[in-house]
Amino acid sequence: MPMLVGTSGWQYADWRGVFYPAGVPRRAWLRYYADRFATVECNNAFYRLPAPGVVARWREQTPPGFIMTVKASRFLTHVRRLRDPAEPVERFLAHTAGLGHRLGPVLLQLPPNLRADPVRLDACLGCFPSDVRVVVEPRHPSWWTSEVHGVLRAHDTALCWADRDSRPVTPLWRPA
């Protein structure tokens, strides 16, 4: 698998004149970005699921082979805290279906105060179809157990590695 390089988002106003030339309109930023990078993380889905038409435009504005990681809705991760995941996962996938093959990993960024619950994690990961790649970013240290590692491996789910001051704050597991 090749290494893809991109950023966390593309819609930053302070990038105008630095990354985006002054003459490039905001509606063309994704196309401009995708001509220079192979991937991007879409964070705004965490706050509000994008309308299917918006997602279809993202696909139209990116070349074949471009990969968009989409952060799962906070409704699933922060409000429900992985409880009763079937409907939120289904809704999320319906909203992002327009990306087609450009949909990369779905990022489940867990709240920093959510303690490990391997049973809930297992149930949540089981709601994703096997062809959807998922990456989990636990942020509470209680998640670093062999049981959690086993759940990630069982679902072929990646672990988001995090660092602070160039030092890992997560185990360097490679479950997927």
C-alpha positions as CSV (number, residue, x, y, z in Angstrom):
1,M,0.0,0.0,0.0
2,P,1.5,3.4,-1.0
3,M,1.8,6.2,1.6
4,L,-0.5,9.0,0.9
5,V,0.2,12.6,2.1
6,G,-2.5,15.1,2.8
7,T,-3.8,17.4,5.5
8,S,-6.6,17.6,7.9
9,G,-9.0,19.7,5.9
10,W,-8.8,22.0,2.9
11,Q,-11.2,24.9,3.7
12,Y,-9.0,27.2,5.8
13,A,-9.4,30.9,5.1
14,D,-5.8,31.7,6.2
15,W,-4.5,29.4,3.4
16,R,-5.7,32.0,0.8
17,G,-2.6,33.7,-0.6
18,V,-0.3,31.1,1.1
19,F,-1.4,27.8,-0.4
20,Y,-4.3,28.9,-2.6
21,P,-3.5,31.7,-5.0
22,A,-5.5,34.8,-4.5
23,G,-7.4,34.3,-7.8
24,V,-8.7,30.8,-6.9
25,P,-12.3,31.0,-5.7
26,R,-13.2,29.1,-2.5
27,R,-15.5,26.8,-4.4
28,A,-12.5,25.6,-6.4
29,W,-10.2,25.0,-3.4
30,L,-10.8,21.2,-3.2
31,R,-10.0,20.8,-6.9
32,Y,-6.8,22.8,-6.5
33,Y,-5.9,20.9,-3.3
34,A,-6.6,17.5,-5.0
35,D,-4.2,18.4,-7.9
36,R,-1.4,18.7,-5.3
37,F,-2.2,16.0,-2.6
38,A,-3.6,12.5,-2.8
39,T,-5.7,12.5,0.3
40,V,-7.5,14.7,2.8
41,E,-9.3,14.3,6.1
42,C,-12.8,15.8,6.1
43,N,-13.5,17.0,9.7
44,N,-16.7,18.9,9.1
45,A,-18.8,15.7,9.0
46,F,-18.0,15.3,12.7
47,Y,-20.1,18.5,13.4
48,R,-22.7,18.1,10.7
49,L,-23.2,15.3,8.1
50,P,-22.8,16.8,4.6
51,A,-25.7,16.6,2.3
52,P,-25.4,13.9,-0.4
53,G,-25.2,16.6,-3.1
54,V,-22.2,18.2,-1.4
55,V,-20.5,14.8,-1.2
56,A,-21.2,14.2,-4.9
57,R,-19.5,17.5,-5.7
58,W,-16.5,16.5,-3.7
59,R,-16.2,13.4,-5.8
60,E,-16.6,15.4,-9.0
61,Q,-13.8,17.9,-7.9
62,T,-11.2,15.2,-7.1
63,P,-9.4,12.9,-9.5
64,P,-9.6,9.1,-9.7
65,G,-7.5,7.6,-7.0
66,F,-8.0,10.5,-4.6
67,I,-8.9,9.3,-1.1
68,M,-11.0,11.2,1.5
69,T,-10.9,10.2,5.1
70,V,-14.2,11.3,6.7
71,K,-14.5,11.8,10.5
72,A,-17.6,10.1,11.8
73,S,-20.3,12.2,13.4
74,R,-19.9,13.2,17.0
75,F,-23.4,12.0,17.5
76,L,-22.0,8.4,17.3
77,T,-18.8,9.0,19.1
78,H,-19.4,11.8,21.6
79,V,-23.2,11.9,22.2
80,R,-24.0,8.2,22.0
81,R,-20.5,7.2,23.0
82,L,-20.7,4.1,20.7
83,R,-24.1,3.0,22.2
84,D,-26.8,1.8,19.7
85,P,-24.5,2.4,16.7
86,A,-26.5,0.9,13.9
87,E,-28.7,3.9,12.9
88,P,-25.9,6.5,13.2
89,V,-23.5,4.3,11.2
90,E,-26.2,3.7,8.5
91,R,-27.0,7.4,8.3
92,F,-23.3,8.4,8.1
93,L,-22.7,5.9,5.3
94,A,-25.8,7.1,3.4
95,H,-24.5,10.6,3.5
96,T,-21.0,9.7,2.4
97,A,-22.0,7.1,-0.3
98,G,-21.6,9.7,-3.0
99,L,-17.8,9.5,-2.6
100,G,-17.8,6.0,-4.0
101,H,-14.2,4.7,-4.3
102,R,-12.9,8.0,-3.0
103,L,-14.2,7.2,0.5
104,G,-11.1,6.3,2.5
105,P,-11.1,5.3,6.1
106,V,-13.9,6.4,8.4
107,L,-12.3,8.0,11.5
108,L,-13.9,7.2,14.8
109,Q,-12.2,9.8,17.1
110,L,-13.3,8.9,20.6
111,P,-13.8,11.5,23.3
112,P,-10.8,11.9,25.7
113,N,-12.9,11.0,28.7
114,L,-14.5,7.8,27.2
115,R,-13.0,4.9,29.0
116,A,-12.4,1.6,27.2
117,D,-15.5,-0.5,26.4
118,P,-14.4,-3.3,24.1
119,V,-18.0,-4.6,23.9
120,R,-19.4,-1.3,22.7
121,L,-16.5,-0.9,20.3
122,D,-17.0,-4.4,18.9
123,A,-20.7,-3.7,18.3
124,C,-20.0,-0.4,16.6
125,L,-17.3,-1.8,14.3
126,G,-19.7,-4.6,13.4
127,C,-22.1,-2.1,12.0
128,F,-19.7,-1.1,9.2
129,P,-19.7,-3.2,6.0
130,S,-16.6,-5.2,5.5
131,D,-15.6,-3.0,2.4
132,V,-15.5,0.2,4.5
133,R,-12.2,0.8,6.2
134,V,-12.4,2.1,9.7
135,V,-9.7,3.7,11.9
136,V,-10.2,4.3,15.6
137,E,-8.6,7.0,17.6
138,P,-9.1,6.3,21.3
139,R,-7.9,9.1,23.5
140,H,-8.2,7.6,27.0
141,P,-5.3,5.4,28.2
142,S,-7.7,2.7,29.4
143,W,-8.0,1.6,25.8
144,W,-4.5,0.1,25.6
145,T,-5.4,-3.5,26.4
146,S,-5.0,-6.8,24.7
147,E,-8.8,-7.1,24.6
148,V,-9.2,-3.8,22.7
149,H,-6.3,-4.8,20.4
150,G,-8.1,-8.1,19.7
151,V,-11.4,-6.2,18.8
152,L,-9.5,-4.0,16.4
153,R,-7.8,-7.1,14.8
154,A,-11.1,-9.0,14.6
155,H,-12.6,-6.2,12.5
156,D,-9.5,-5.4,10.5
157,T,-9.6,-1.9,12.0
158,A,-6.7,0.5,12.0
159,L,-5.5,2.4,15.0
160,C,-4.8,6.1,14.6
161,W,-1.4,6.8,16.0
162,A,-1.0,10.0,18.0
163,D,2.1,11.7,19.3
164,R,2.9,14.6,21.5
165,D,6.3,16.3,21.3
166,S,7.3,13.7,18.7
167,R,6.7,10.9,21.3
168,P,3.9,8.3,20.8
169,V,1.0,8.6,23.2
170,T,-0.6,5.5,21.7
171,P,0.8,2.0,21.3
172,L,2.3,1.4,17.9
173,W,-0.1,-1.4,17.3
174,R,-0.8,-2.4,13.7
175,P,-4.1,-4.3,14.0
176,A,-5.1,-3.9,10.3
